[in-house]
């Protein structure tokens, strides 16, 4: 070992253990550990006895018959090596004398084991036998070995291993050994391929090591002989037992046996708990009677186990079959059946098959069942039905079921060969067939009278066609039809399904003048086809109905009239004719209501609607009135209708200029975006006066100096077309035209030298801007003057008309009030001195 290197860990551990064991124990007694087989210098000092007082005398050691131990100067020593296998421990008494008297204490010396013994096999454990059928991993023998070293330490901890197997057939790995317990078992290959006929004996080389199998352990090898034996573990033959055996119980029914090592048995399977049990000897018992109808066979799995509960071999099976005893009565799946037979069914007609079931063994005669008719309610007439003895088929035995009761209840009995029986009831309903047509009690009904003004829904009469079939059935129900006489569908039929009575109901308004008499042919039939006979005259009847005349009021052809008239049309023209008629051919008188201004008139007997005066759409575009039609012989009978007259627009209005422009000015030199906004209006509708067009007179000077720019359909801008005009009042002639074809126009002329307005006229006033006050003098033709526009700051001026100060405000753009005064517009103050630039005229 290199200098300074740490010793191996096991050496360090051993040193610590020895130091601990040699450490003195404080107290009355001392216990120390001493390793065996010491081969050093003797005497071998083991430990110092710290318990000895300093003034002791006559020190002695007892309890050592061999004279191995002694005491010298408070030290315990040994004179020869110790052998743990010979004696593992010593109990020594150390005595001494003190002034107080003789005293002693005990020293326990434990001999520490060293691995100085080789493990050896126990001979009788080296032979064993394995049974055919043993499962893998189940021990069949145990190899045992001894080691004299301490079993509580690693020195005596043994490990087993399998080294070799002879012969190596059918596999070289037939066996395995548990390394700790030494138990030998089959491998999976061994369990599946073990065959005594192929190889009846195996020899196994087994090694045992101490030190838990470490590399430096002592070991021994030995040969284990394994005999392969057959086994009686197999499924027993099936057994059969009759159900309901009287006993006594338990009854042994079979037996199994595991021929190898000691085993315990148990049963598994689908059977009630404790019905089957097995003893420790493998005898299987039946503990209660069996019921084949509950379970007709049992498959019992028999499990073999070691005493520790581990399964030894695959389970074997015992099949127990239960023999039948006739212990069940036949039963019907339901207690009551319902069926139907037609009343005209022929003899032998099958109406129902009943089948009873017997829970006994179907392979025996115990389940053979016989049927019989045990009762009939009502009992009369007899012989209507029969039931087949073997099949359970119920059929008609009578020649006919006509005239019988509507329903019968039959009792059917099912019986087996032993006489065990049960019964069920069969309710047979005799189904009515349509073998009777409906018949009217009379061939003719009426005549019946009904006024022509009878309301829709009025019942004229009710009749009945009787049917001899069973009441309530389809064969009894009657469907009625009007075969003729109702081509206009003036009547409808309403049938009461509870009584078969049919009501003849009015479905349209009657008119005596158009139809005064109805002859209706009524037929009656069933909803299902007749199976016997046919429909004859008795199933048809005639109904006569007279319509009584009633005076009726007039009727107008329309509930609302829409009329159009062009405005300005000459009065007296017929614009509409109101059409009416009287069902009784009485004369009709017409009148108007709602025409408060008497614009219209109507012919008293002709119904012609006329205009009384020319109509103006601009005054009113729509008129609504009511026309009343009165029966000429009975004024209480009348009818009315609404008439709406729409007046159509005619281009009868010229466009006009709207507004006062006498006070407005334009500045020269021309300012950017400066213009007068001119507004116009046309009283006609949009189709004539929708878009109004402004145009200058075709004069070169006018068109050179001025410009019209449209804003929308009714407004345009008037502005200078040149940069500069001399400041004065100019006449600007222009025309306003509507959008009709041909258009209507208005000529506008702006005269420049007088104050009067000729026709429709306006004036354009051009005012200069500079330093001379005379350039801003207003002309007398203006009715209202607008202050001039300047660039710069703003100041508010009042407008005045006819010498009166108004509240309208106007903004001037000037730098300051001082600048305004310097421009000679206002030589003094602003308020109260506006007259130099405002001229008023009436």
C-alpha positions in Angstrom: 0.0 0.0 0.0 1.3 3.4 -0.8 2.3 5.7 2.1 -0.5 7.8 3.3 -3.2 5.9 1.5 -6.4 5.2 3.4 -6.9 1.6 4.5 -9.7 -0.4 2.8 -13.1 0.2 4.2 -13.7 -3.3 5.7 -10.4 -2.9 7.7 -11.5 0.4 9.0 -14.8 -1.0 10.1 -13.2 -4.0 11.8 -10.8 -1.6 13.7 -13.7 0.5 14.9 -15.6 -2.6 16.0 -12.7 -3.9 18.0 -12.1 -0.5 19.6 -15.8 -0.3 20.5 -15.8 -3.8 22.0 -12.6 -3.1 24.0 -14.0 0.1 25.4 -14.6 -0.2 29.1 -18.2 -0.3 30.3 -19.0 2.1 33.2 -21.0 0.6 36.0 -20.8 -2.5 38.1 -20.4 -5.1 35.3 -18.0 -5.1 32.4 -18.6 -6.6 28.9 -15.9 -6.9 26.3 -15.5 -8.6 22.9 -12.4 -10.6 22.0 -11.6 -12.0 18.5 -11.0 -15.7 18.3 -7.7 -17.4 17.1 -5.3 -14.7 18.4 -1.8 -15.7 17.4 0.3 -12.9 19.0 2.4 -12.6 22.2 0.9 -14.0 25.5 -0.2 -13.0 28.0 -2.6 -11.1 25.9 -3.9 -8.1 27.7 -7.6 -7.7 27.0 -8.7 -4.6 28.9 -8.0 -2.4 31.9 -10.5 -2.8 34.8 -11.4 0.7 35.6 -13.9 -0.4 38.3 -11.1 -1.4 40.8 -10.6 1.1 43.6 -7.1 2.3 44.2 -6.7 0.7 47.7 -7.8 -2.9 46.7 -5.9 -6.0 47.7 -6.2 -9.8 47.2 -7.3 -9.4 43.5 -8.6 -12.7 42.0 -10.5 -14.1 38.9 -12.9 -17.0 39.0 -15.3 -18.7 36.6 -12.6 -20.0 34.2 -12.2 -23.7 34.6 -9.5 -23.9 31.9 -7.3 -21.2 33.5 -7.3 -19.0 30.4 -7.8 -15.7 32.1 -5.9 -13.7 34.8 -5.6 -10.2 36.4 -2.5 -8.2 36.8 -2.2 -4.6 37.9 -5.8 -3.9 37.0 -5.5 -5.5 33.6 -7.5 -8.6 32.4 -5.4 -10.9 30.2 -5.6 -14.3 28.4 -3.0 -17.0 28.3 -4.0 -18.7 25.0 -6.2 -18.1 21.9 -10.0 -18.4 22.2 -12.2 -20.6 19.9 -15.8 -19.2 19.3 -17.0 -22.6 17.9 -15.8 -24.2 21.2 -17.1 -21.6 23.6 -18.6 -18.4 22.3 -18.5 -16.5 25.7 -17.1 -16.4 29.2 -18.6 -15.0 32.5 -15.8 -14.1 34.9 -16.0 -12.9 38.5 -13.3 -10.4 39.5 -13.0 -10.2 43.4 -10.9 -7.9 45.6 -10.6 -6.7 49.2 -11.0 -3.1 50.4 -11.2 -1.6 53.9 -14.9 -2.0 53.7 -14.6 -5.7 53.0 -14.4 -8.2 50.0 -16.2 -7.1 46.8 -16.6 -8.4 43.2 -18.0 -7.6 39.8 -18.7 -9.6 36.6 -16.8 -9.4 33.3 -18.5 -10.8 30.3 -16.1 -11.9 27.5 -17.7 -12.4 24.1 -15.6 -14.3 21.5 -15.9 -12.5 18.1 -16.3 -14.9 15.2 -13.8 -15.2 12.3 -14.6 -17.1 9.1 -12.5 -20.2 9.8 -15.0 -22.9 8.9 -16.0 -24.4 5.5 -19.8 -25.0 4.8 -20.8 -28.7 4.5 -24.0 -30.3 2.9 -26.4 -32.3 4.9 -26.4 -35.7 3.2 -30.1 -36.5 3.4 -31.1 -33.3 1.6 -29.1 -34.3 -1.5 -31.9 -36.6 -2.8 -35.4 -35.7 -4.0 -38.1 -36.4 -6.4 -40.1 -34.2 -8.8 -43.7 -35.0 -9.8 -45.0 -34.7 -13.3 -47.3 -31.7 -13.6 -45.6 -29.6 -11.0 -45.7 -25.9 -11.9 -42.6 -23.8 -12.4 -41.1 -22.2 -9.3 -42.8 -24.7 -6.9 -40.1 -26.3 -4.7 -40.1 -30.1 -4.6 -37.0 -30.4 -2.4 -34.6 -28.3 -0.3 -30.8 -28.7 -0.3 -29.4 -27.9 3.2 -25.9 -27.1 4.4 -24.1 -26.2 7.7 -21.4 -23.6 8.6 -20.0 -23.6 12.1 -19.3 -19.9 11.9 -21.7 -17.4 13.4 -25.0 -17.7 11.5 -25.8 -14.2 12.7 -22.9 -12.8 10.9 -21.9 -12.7 7.2 -19.4 -15.5 8.0 -22.3 -18.0 8.3 -24.5 -16.5 5.6 -24.8 -19.2 2.9 -25.6 -18.9 -0.8 -26.6 -21.8 -3.1 -26.0 -22.0 -6.9 -26.7 -24.7 -9.6 -23.5 -25.4 -11.5 -24.4 -28.2 -13.8 -27.2 -30.6 -14.8 -26.9 -34.2 -16.2 -28.3 -35.2 -18.6 -29.1 -32.0 -20.4 -32.3 -33.3 -21.9 -34.7 -32.2 -23.1 -33.1 -28.9 -21.9 -30.0 -27.9 -20.1 -32.0 -25.6 -17.8 -34.7 -27.9 -16.4 -34.1 -26.8 -12.7 -33.4 -23.8 -10.6 -32.3 -23.4 -7.0 -33.2 -20.6 -4.6 -29.8 -19.0 -3.7 -30.9 -18.3 -0.1 -33.2 -21.2 0.9 -31.7 -23.9 -1.3 -35.2 -24.9 -2.6 -35.1 -26.7 -5.9 -37.9 -26.1 -8.5 -38.6 -26.5 -12.1 -38.0 -23.8 -14.6 -40.6 -22.9 -17.1 -38.9 -25.2 -19.7 -38.7 -27.9 -17.1 -42.4 -27.7 -16.1 -43.5 -27.8 -19.7 -41.1 -30.6 -21.0 -40.5 -32.8 -18.0 -41.1 -36.5 -19.1 -40.2 -39.5 -17.0 -40.1 -41.7 -20.1 -37.5 -39.4 -21.7 -35.4 -39.0 -18.5 -36.3 -40.5 -15.1 -33.3 -39.2 -13.1 -31.2 -36.0 -13.1 -28.0 -35.2 -11.2 -27.3 -31.6 -10.3 -24.0 -30.1 -9.3 -24.8 -27.6 -6.5 -22.3 -25.2 -4.8 -22.7 -23.6 -1.4 -20.7 -20.5 -0.3 -20.4 -18.7 3.0 -19.8 -14.9 3.3 -23.1 -14.4 1.4 -21.4 -15.7 -1.7 -18.5 -13.2 -1.8 -15.5 -14.0 -3.9 -13.2 -14.7 -0.8 -15.8 -17.1 0.7 -15.3 -20.8 1.5 -17.4 -23.1 -0.6 -18.3 -26.7 -1.1 -19.9 -28.5 -4.0 -22.1 -31.6 -4.0 -24.2 -33.8 -6.2 -28.0 -33.7 -5.9 -30.0 -36.6 -7.3 -33.6 -35.9 -8.6 -35.9 -38.7 -9.4 -38.8 -37.9 -11.9 -42.0 -39.6 -10.9 -45.5 -39.8 -12.5 -48.6 -38.3 -10.9 -52.2 -39.2 -10.3 -53.2 -35.6 -10.6 -55.8 -35.6 -13.4 -59.4 -34.6 -14.1 -61.8 -37.2 -12.7 -64.5 -38.7 -14.9 -67.8 -36.7 -15.2 -70.5 -37.6 -12.8 -74.3 -37.5 -13.2 -76.8 -37.0 -10.4 -80.5 -36.9 -10.4 -82.1 -33.6 -9.2 -84.0 -33.6 -5.9 -82.2 -36.6 -4.4 -83.6 -37.2 -0.9 -80.1 -37.6 0.7 -78.8 -38.0 3.4 -76.1 -35.4 2.7 -73.2 -34.9 2.2 -72.8 -37.4 -0.6 -69.3 -38.2 -1.9 -69.3 -37.9 -5.7 -65.6 -38.0 -6.7 -62.0 -37.9 -5.5 -58.6 -36.5 -6.6 -55.1 -36.9 -5.2 -51.7 -35.2 -5.5 -49.1 -38.0 -5.3 -46.2 -35.8 -4.5 -45.5 -33.6 -1.4 -48.1 -32.7 1.1 -50.9 -30.7 -0.4 -54.2 -29.0 0.3 -57.3 -28.9 -2.0 -59.9 -26.3 -2.8 -62.8 -25.9 -5.2 -63.7 -23.1 -7.5 -66.6 -22.6 -10.0 -70.1 -21.2 -10.6 -72.1 -22.9 -7.9 -73.7 -21.8 -4.6 -71.3 -21.6 -1.6 -70.9 -24.9 0.2 -72.9 -26.8 -2.4 -69.7 -28.7 -3.2 -66.8 -29.2 -0.8 -63.5 -31.2 -0.8 -61.7 -32.9 2.1 -58.0 -33.0 2.9 -57.9 -36.4 1.3 -59.3 -35.0 -2.0 -62.8 -36.4 -1.6 -65.5 -34.2 -3.2 -68.9 -34.0 -1.6 -72.4 -32.9 -2.7 -74.0 -31.1 0.3 -77.6 -30.3 -0.9 -80.1 -31.4 -3.5 -79.6 -30.2 -7.1 -82.2 -28.4 -9.3 -81.8 -29.0 -13.0 -84.0 -26.1 -13.9 -81.8 -23.8 -11.9 -78.5 -25.2 -13.3 -78.3 -28.3 -15.4 -74.5 -28.9 -15.0 -71.5 -27.7 -13.0 -67.9 -27.4 -14.0 -65.8 -27.6 -10.8 -62.2 -26.5 -10.8 -60.0 -28.4 -8.3 -57.0 -26.5 -7.0 -54.0 -28.2 -5.3 -51.8 -26.0 -3.1 -48.8 -26.2 -0.8 -49.5 -25.6 2.9 -48.2 -22.1 2.4 -50.9 -21.4 -0.2 -48.8 -21.6 -3.4 -50.5 -23.5 -6.2 -48.6 -26.7 -7.0 -50.1 -27.7 -10.4 -52.6 -26.7 -12.9 -56.2 -27.2 -11.6 -58.2 -30.2 -12.8 -61.9 -30.1 -13.6 -64.9 -32.2 -12.5 -68.1 -32.0 -14.6 -71.3 -32.7 -12.7 -74.4 -33.2 -14.8 -77.9 -33.0 -13.3 -80.5 -35.5 -14.4 -84.1 -34.3 -14.9 -87.1 -35.3 -12.7 -90.6 -34.3 -13.8 -91.0 -31.7 -11.2 -92.2 -28.7 -13.2 -95.7 -28.0 -14.4 -96.1 -26.4 -17.9 -96.7 -22.7 -17.7 -98.0 -20.1 -20.2 -95.8 -17.0 -20.8 -98.8 -14.8 -20.1 -101.9 -15.3 -18.1 -104.3 -13.8 -20.7 -104.3 -13.5 -24.4 -106.4 -11.3 -26.7 -107.4 -12.2 -30.3 -109.9 -11.3 -32.9 -112.1 -13.4 -35.2 -114.2 -12.0 -38.0 -117.9 -12.8 -37.8 -117.9 -14.3 -41.3 -114.9 -16.5 -40.6 -115.2 -20.0 -42.1 -115.1 -23.2 -40.1 -111.5 -24.2 -39.3 -110.1 -20.7 -39.3 -107.2 -20.5 -37.0 -107.4 -17.5 -34.7 -104.5 -18.0 -32.2 -101.8 -20.4 -31.1 -101.0 -20.7 -27.4 -97.7 -22.3 -26.3 -96.9 -23.4 -22.7 -93.3 -24.1 -21.6 -92.0 -26.8 -19.3 -88.7 -26.3 -17.5 -87.9 -30.0 -17.4 -85.2 -31.5 -19.6 -86.3 -30.9 -23.3 -84.5 -34.2 -24.2 -87.1 -36.2 -22.2 -90.8 -36.8 -22.3 -91.2 -34.7 -19.2 -91.7 -31.7 -21.4 -94.4 -33.1 -23.6 -97.5 -30.9 -23.2 -101.2 -31.6 -24.1 -103.8 -28.8 -24.5 -107.5 -28.8 -23.9 -110.4 -26.3 -23.9 -111.5 -26.2 -20.3 -114.2 -23.5 -20.4 -116.1 -20.9 -22.4 -117.9 -17.7 -21.2 -120.6 -17.2 -22.2 -121.3 -20.9 -22.5 -123.9 -20.6 -25.2 -123.8 -21.5 -28.0 -121.4 -24.4 -27.5 -119.1 -25.7 -30.0 -117.9 -22.4 -31.4 -114.2 -23.1 -30.8 -111.7 -25.9 -30.4 -108.0 -26.2 -29.4 -105.6 -28.7 -31.0 -104.4 -31.2 -28.3 -100.8 -31.2 -29.4 -100.1 -27.8 -31.0 -102.3 -25.4 -29.0 -103.9 -24.0 -32.1 -107.3 -22.4 -31.4 -109.7 -22.4 -34.4 -113.3 -21.8 -35.3 -115.5 -24.9 -35.0 -118.9 -23.3 -35.8 -120.1 -22.8 -39.4 -120.5 -19.0 -38.8 -120.0 -16.5 -36.0 -122.9 -14.3 -37.2 -125.4 -13.5 -34.4 -123.0 -14.6 -31.6 -121.9 -12.6 -28.7 -119.4 -9.8 -29.4 -116.8 -11.4 -27.1 -115.9 -14.8 -25.5 -113.5 -15.8 -22.8 -111.9 -19.2 -23.2 -110.0 -21.2 -20.6 -107.1 -23.3 -22.0 -105.3 -25.9 -19.9 -101.8 -27.2 -20.6 -100.8 -30.6 -18.9 -97.7 -32.8 -19.0 -97.5 -36.6 -18.9 -97.4 -36.6 -15.1 -100.6 -34.6 -14.9 -98.9 -31.3 -13.8 -100.9 -28.5 -15.4 -101.7 -24.8 -15.6 -104.2 -22.6 -17.4 -104.6 -19.3 -19.2 -107.5 -17.3 -20.6 -108.0 -16.3 -24.2 -110.4 -13.3 -24.8 -111.8 -13.7 -28.3 -113.4 -10.6 -29.8 -115.8 -11.3 -32.7 -115.0 -8.5 -35.2 -118.0 -7.1 -37.0 -117.7 -7.2 -40.8 -119.5 -4.8 -43.1 -122.3 -7.0 -44.3 -125.1 -4.4 -43.9 -125.3 -1.2 -46.0 -126.7 2.0 -44.4 -130.4 2.7 -45.2 -132.4 6.0 -45.1 -135.7 5.9 -43.4 -137.3 7.9 -46.2 -136.5 8.3 -49.9 -137.4 12.1 -49.9 -136.9 14.8 -47.3 -138.5 18.3 -47.5 -139.2 20.7 -48.9 -137.3 22.9 -46.5 -137.5 26.8 -46.6 -134.5 29.1 -46.0 -134.4 32.9 -46.4 -131.8 34.1 -48.9 -130.1 36.3 -46.2 -129.6 33.3 -43.9 -126.0 33.4 -42.5 -123.4 31.0 -43.5 -123.4 28.1 -41.1 -127.2 27.8 -40.8 -128.4 24.2 -40.5 -131.1 23.4 -43.0 -132.0 19.9 -41.7 -130.5 16.7 -40.3 -131.1 13.2 -41.6 -130.0 9.7 -40.6 -129.1 6.5 -42.5 -129.3 3.5 -40.1 -126.7 0.6 -40.2 -127.4 -2.8 -38.8 -123.7 -3.5 -38.1 -122.1 -3.2 -34.6 -122.5 0.3 -33.4 -119.2 2.3 -33.2 -117.2 0.1 -35.6 -116.0 1.0 -39.1 -118.7 -1.1 -40.6 -121.4 1.0 -38.7 -119.9 4.4 -39.5 -121.5 6.2 -42.4 -120.0 8.6 -44.9 -122.5 10.9 -46.6 -122.0 12.6 -50.0 -124.0 15.1 -52.1 -124.1 13.4 -55.4 -125.9 16.2 -57.3 -127.7 19.5 -56.9 -124.8 21.2 -55.1 -122.6 22.1 -58.0 -122.2 25.7 -56.6 -121.2 24.2 -53.3 -123.8 26.2 -51.4 -124.2 23.5 -48.8 -121.9 21.2 -46.9 -122.4 18.1 -44.8 -121.4 17.8 -41.1 -121.6 14.2 -39.6 -122.0 13.4 -36.0 -119.6 10.3 -35.6 -121.4 9.3 -32.4 -124.9 9.0 -33.9 -124.2 8.9 -37.7 -126.7 11.8 -38.1 -125.7 14.2 -40.9 -126.6 17.9 -40.9 -127.1 19.9 -44.1 -125.3 23.2 -43.4 -125.3 26.5 -45.5 -121.8 27.2 -46.7 -122.4 30.2 -49.1 -124.6 33.2 -49.1 -127.9 32.5 -51.0 -129.4 34.6 -53.8 -133.0 34.2 -54.5 -132.7 36.1 -57.8 -130.0 33.7 -59.0 -131.3 30.4 -57.6 -134.6 29.9 -55.8 -134.7 26.1 -55.4 -132.2 23.2 -54.7 -132.8 19.5 -55.2 -130.0 17.6 -53.5 -129.3 13.9 -54.0 -127.7 12.5 -50.8 -125.9 9.1 -50.6 -124.7 7.1 -47.6 -121.9 4.5 -47.6 -119.6 2.9 -45.0 -115.9 3.9 -44.9 -114.9 0.2 -45.4 -116.0 -2.0 -48.3 -119.1 -4.2 -48.1 -118.1 -7.8 -47.8 -121.6 -9.0 -48.7 -124.4 -7.3 -50.6 -124.3 -3.9 -52.3 -125.5 -0.3 -52.0 -129.0 0.1 -53.4 -131.8 2.8 -53.6 -132.3 2.7 -49.9 -128.9 4.2 -49.4 -129.8 7.3 -51.4 -132.3 10.1 -50.6 -133.4 13.4 -52.1 -133.6 16.7 -50.1 -135.6 19.6 -51.5 -134.8 23.2 -50.4 -136.7 26.5 -51.3 -134.9 29.8 -51.1 -137.3 32.6 -49.8 -136.9 36.1 -51.3 -135.6 38.9 -49.0 -135.3 42.6 -50.0 -131.5 43.4 -50.2 -129.6 46.6 -50.3 -127.5 47.8 -53.3 -124.0 46.4 -53.9 -121.2 48.5 -55.2 -118.6 47.0 -57.5 -115.6 48.5 -55.8 -114.9 49.4 -52.2 -112.5 52.2 -53.2 -112.0 54.3 -56.4 -108.8 56.0 -57.4 -109.3 58.8 -59.9 -106.8 61.2 -61.5 -107.6 64.7 -63.0 -105.3 67.2 -64.7 -105.4 70.6 -63.0 -107.1 73.3 -64.8 -109.4 71.0 -66.8 -112.7 72.4 -67.9 -115.5 71.8 -65.3 -118.3 69.4 -66.1 -116.2 66.5 -67.4 -117.1 63.0 -66.1 -114.1 61.8 -64.2 -115.5 58.4 -62.9 -118.7 56.3 -62.9 -119.6 54.6 -59.7 -121.1 51.1 -60.6 -123.7 49.5 -58.4 -126.6 47.1 -58.7 -129.6 46.0 -56.6 -130.2 42.3 -56.2 -133.9 43.0 -56.3 -133.6 45.2 -59.3 -134.7 48.3 -57.4 -133.5 51.7 -58.6 -130.3 53.1 -56.9 -129.8 56.8 -55.8 -126.2 58.2 -55.5 -125.0 61.0 -53.3 -121.7 62.6 -52.1 -120.4 63.1 -48.6 -117.2 64.9 -47.6 -117.0 67.4 -50.5 -117.3 70.4 -48.3 -116.2 73.0 -51.0 -118.5 71.5 -53.6 -115.8 70.9 -56.2 -117.6 67.7 -57.5 -121.1 66.4 -58.3 -122.5 62.9 -58.9 -125.5 61.9 -61.1 -128.4 60.9 -58.8 -129.2 57.8 -60.8 -126.2 57.5 -63.2 -123.4 57.5 -60.6 -121.3 59.8 -62.9 -118.8 61.8 -60.9 -118.0 65.2 -62.4 -115.9 68.3 -61.5 -117.9 71.5 -60.8 -115.0 73.9 -61.2 -111.4 73.9 -62.4 -109.0 72.4 -59.9 -105.6 73.8 -58.9 -103.0 71.3 -57.8 -101.0 74.1 -56.1 -104.0 74.7 -53.9 -104.8 71.1 -53.1 -103.4 68.0 -54.7 -105.8 65.3 -53.3 -109.5 65.1 -52.6 -111.2 62.3 -50.7 -115.0 61.8 -50.5 -117.6 59.1 -49.9 -120.3 58.0 -52.4 -123.5 56.7 -50.8 -125.8 54.3 -52.8 -129.3 54.0 -51.4 -132.1 51.5 -52.3 -134.7 53.5 -54.3 -137.6 51.7 -52.5 -136.1 51.3 -49.0 -133.8 54.2 -47.9 -132.6 52.1 -44.9 -130.7 49.9 -47.3 -127.5 51.4 -48.6 -123.9 50.9 -49.5 -120.9 53.2 -49.6 -117.4 53.5 -51.2 -114.5 55.9 -50.9 -113.3 58.0 -53.9 -109.8 59.5 -53.9 -109.1 62.2 -56.6 -105.5 62.9 -57.4 -104.8 66.2 -59.2 -102.2 65.9 -61.9 -99.7 68.8 -62.2 -99.7 71.1 -65.2 -96.8 73.5 -65.9 -98.9 76.6 -65.3 -96.4 78.6 -63.1 -93.3 80.5 -64.2 -90.3 80.6 -61.9 -89.8 83.8 -59.8 -86.9 85.4 -58.1 -87.1 85.2 -54.3 -85.7 87.8 -51.9 -84.6 91.5 -51.8 -81.3 92.2 -53.4 -81.5 96.0 -53.5 -79.1 96.4 -50.6 -76.4 94.0 -51.7 -73.1 95.1 -53.2 -70.1 93.8 -55.1 -66.7 95.2 -54.6 -64.3 96.4 -57.3 -61.6 95.6 -57.9 -63.0 92.0 -57.8 -62.4 90.1 -54.6 -61.8 86.4 -54.7 -65.0 84.2 -54.1 -67.2 87.4 -53.9 -70.7 86.8 -55.3 -74.4 87.5 -54.7 -76.6 84.5 -54.0 -79.8 84.6 -56.1 -82.7 82.4 -55.0 -85.7 81.3 -57.2 -88.9 79.3 -56.8 -91.5 77.5 -59.0 -94.9 76.6 -57.6 -95.3 73.6 -60.0 -94.4 70.1 -59.0 -90.9 68.6 -59.3 -91.6 67.2 -62.8 -92.0 70.8 -64.1 -90.2 73.1 -61.6 -87.6 70.7 -60.1 -84.4 72.3 -61.5 -84.4 76.0 -62.3 -81.9 77.4 -64.8 -80.4 80.9 -64.7 -78.9 82.4 -67.9 -77.6 85.9 -68.8 -79.0 87.8 -71.8 -77.1 87.1 -75.0 -75.4 90.5 -74.9 -71.6 90.6 -75.3 -71.1 93.3 -72.7 -73.3 91.6 -70.2 -71.7 88.3 -70.6 -68.3 89.9 -70.5 -68.9 91.8 -67.3 -71.0 89.2 -65.3 -71.1 85.5 -64.6 -73.8 83.1 -63.2 -72.6 80.0 -61.4 -75.3 77.4 -60.3 -75.2 76.3 -56.6 -78.2 73.8 -56.6 -81.6 73.4 -58.3 -82.9 76.8 -57.0 -79.9 79.0 -56.2 -77.0 80.5 -58.3 -74.1 82.9 -57.7 -73.9 86.3 -59.5 -70.3 87.6 -59.6 -68.1 89.9 -61.6 -66.5 88.2 -64.7 -63.8 90.9 -65.0 -61.3 92.1 -62.5 -62.6 95.7 -62.4 -65.7 97.7 -63.1 -66.3 101.4 -62.3 -68.3 101.7 -59.0 -72.0 102.4 -59.9 -75.3 100.7 -60.2 -75.5 98.3 -63.2 -78.5 96.6 -64.8 -77.9 92.9 -65.2 -80.6 91.2 -67.4 -81.0 87.4 -66.9 -83.7 84.7 -67.4 -85.0 82.0 -65.0 -86.4 78.9 -66.8 -88.1 75.7 -65.4 -87.2 72.1 -66.4 -90.5 71.4 -68.3 -90.7 70.9 -72.0 -91.4 73.4 -73.3 -90.0 75.4 -70.4 -91.6 78.5 -68.8 -89.3 81.4 -68.2 -89.1 84.7 -66.3 -87.0 87.6 -67.6 -85.3 89.7 -64.9 -84.0 93.2 -65.9 -82.0 95.4 -63.6 -82.5 99.1 -64.7 -79.8 101.5 -63.6 -81.3 105.0 -63.5 -84.5 105.1 -61.5 -85.8 103.6 -58.2 -88.9 101.9 -59.5 -89.0 98.2 -60.0 -90.3 97.1 -63.4 -91.9 93.7 -63.4 -89.5 91.4 -61.6 -86.2 93.2 -61.3 -83.1 93.5 -59.2 -80.0 95.7 -59.1 -76.3 95.0 -58.9 -74.4 97.7 -57.1 -70.7 97.8 -57.5 -68.7 99.8 -55.0 -65.0 100.6 -55.2 -62.6 100.5 -52.3 -59.7 103.0 -51.9 -59.0 106.3 -50.2 -61.7 108.6 -51.6 -64.9 108.8 -49.7 -66.9 109.8 -52.8 -66.3 106.3 -54.3 -68.5 104.8 -51.6 -71.6 107.0 -52.1 -74.7 104.8 -52.3 -77.2 105.1 -55.3 -80.8 106.1 -54.7 -82.1 102.9 -56.4 -81.0 100.8 -53.5 -83.6 100.0 -50.9 -81.0 98.6 -48.5 -77.2 99.1 -48.5 -74.7 96.5 -47.4 -71.4 97.7 -45.9 -68.2 97.2 -48.0 -65.8 94.4 -47.4 -62.2 95.0 -46.4 -59.3 92.8 -45.7 -58.1 92.9 -42.1 -59.8 93.0 -38.7 -63.6 93.0 -38.1 -66.1 95.6 -36.9 -69.9 95.3 -36.5 -72.2 97.7 -38.5 -76.0 98.1 -38.3 -78.3 97.9 -41.3 -81.2 100.3 -41.7 -84.2 100.4 -44.0 -86.4 103.5 -44.6 -84.5 105.4 -42.0 -85.1 102.9 -39.2 -82.3 101.1 -37.4 -82.7 97.3 -37.6 -81.2 94.6 -35.4 -79.4 92.7 -38.1 -75.7 92.7 -37.7 -73.0 92.6 -40.4 -69.3 92.1 -40.0 -66.7 94.3 -41.7 -63.1 93.1 -42.1 -60.8 96.1 -41.3 -57.7 96.5 -39.2 -59.0 98.8 -36.5 -61.6 101.4 -35.9 -58.9 104.0 -36.6 -58.3 102.5 -40.0 -62.0 102.6 -40.7 -62.1 106.4 -39.9 -59.0 107.0 -42.1 -60.7 105.3 -45.0 -63.3 108.1 -44.9 -66.1 105.6 -44.4 -66.8 106.9 -41.0 -65.4 110.4 -40.3 -66.5 110.3 -36.7 -67.6 107.4 -34.5 -69.1 104.1 -35.6 -72.4 104.0 -33.7 -75.0 106.5 -34.8 -73.1 107.8 -37.8 -73.8 105.2 -40.5 -75.8 107.6 -42.7 -72.9 108.5 -45.0 -73.0 105.0 -46.5 -76.7 104.1 -46.0 -79.4 105.4 -48.4 -83.0 104.8 -47.6 -85.8 105.0 -50.1 -89.4 104.1 -50.0 
